[in-house]
């Protein structure tokens, strides 16, 4: 996947996400946060430095999965941050 380019919902395998402010139709820009915490923080800082995450960012969706080995159970989580990314500042 080419970085810094728009992808449709079909390309991303995305689905619509209803929020308090709007409905987001699954397309957009994607960055996988791979590796450990320090690697993920480096990627987030790179996004901020290149202007992809700033006070004008409308929404950020963070998807991840958790696995409980005792129950053999996966849990898929989606965090939605609307409006500004004050958590990153």
C-alpha positions in Angstrom: 0.0 0.0 0.0 1.4 3.4 -1.0 1.8 5.7 2.0 0.1 9.1 2.0 -2.5 8.2 -0.6 -6.3 8.0 -0.3 -7.9 4.6 -0.4 -11.6 3.7 -0.9 -13.6 1.6 1.6 -13.4 -1.3 -0.8 -9.6 -1.2 -1.0 -9.4 -1.0 2.8 -12.1 -3.6 3.5 -13.7 -0.8 5.6 -17.3 -0.3 6.8 -19.2 2.8 7.7 -18.6 4.2 11.2 -21.4 6.3 12.8 -20.1 8.9 15.2 -21.7 11.8 17.1 -20.6 14.4 14.5 -20.9 12.5 11.2 -20.9 9.2 9.4 -17.5 8.1 8.1 -17.8 5.8 5.1 -14.7 3.6 5.5 -12.4 5.2 3.0 -9.4 7.4 3.8 -5.8 7.3 4.8 -4.4 4.4 6.7 -1.2 3.8 8.7 -0.5 0.5 10.4 1.1 0.8 13.8 3.3 -2.3 13.7 5.9 -3.3 16.2 6.1 -2.3 19.8 5.1 0.9 21.7 8.2 2.8 20.7 7.7 2.0 17.0 4.1 3.0 17.1 4.9 6.3 18.8 7.6 7.0 16.2 5.0 6.5 13.4 2.5 8.7 15.2 5.1 11.4 15.6 6.0 11.1 11.9 2.3 11.6 11.0 2.2 14.7 13.3 5.4 16.1 11.8 4.1 15.7 8.3 0.8 17.4 9.0 -1.4 14.3 8.9 -2.5 14.6 12.5 -3.1 18.1 13.7 -5.8 20.3 15.3 -7.7 20.2 12.0 -8.0 16.4 11.9 -11.7 15.5 11.8 -11.5 11.9 13.1 -9.0 9.2 13.9 -10.1 5.6 14.1 -7.9 3.1 15.9 -8.7 -0.6 15.4 -7.0 -3.4 17.2 -7.7 -6.9 18.4 -7.0 -8.6 21.7 -6.7 -12.3 22.4 -7.5 -14.0 25.7 -5.7 -17.4 25.6 -7.5 -18.7 28.7 -10.9 -18.4 26.9 -9.6 -18.8 23.3 -11.5 -15.6 22.6 -10.7 -12.7 20.3 -12.0 -9.2 20.9 -12.0 -6.5 18.2 -11.9 -2.9 19.4 -12.4 0.4 17.6 -11.5 3.6 19.3 -12.9 6.8 17.7 -11.5 10.2 18.4 -13.6 13.0 17.0 -12.8 16.6 16.1 -9.2 17.3 17.4 -6.6 14.9 18.5 -6.1 16.6 21.9 -4.8 13.2 23.3 -1.7 13.5 21.1 -0.8 17.1 22.2 
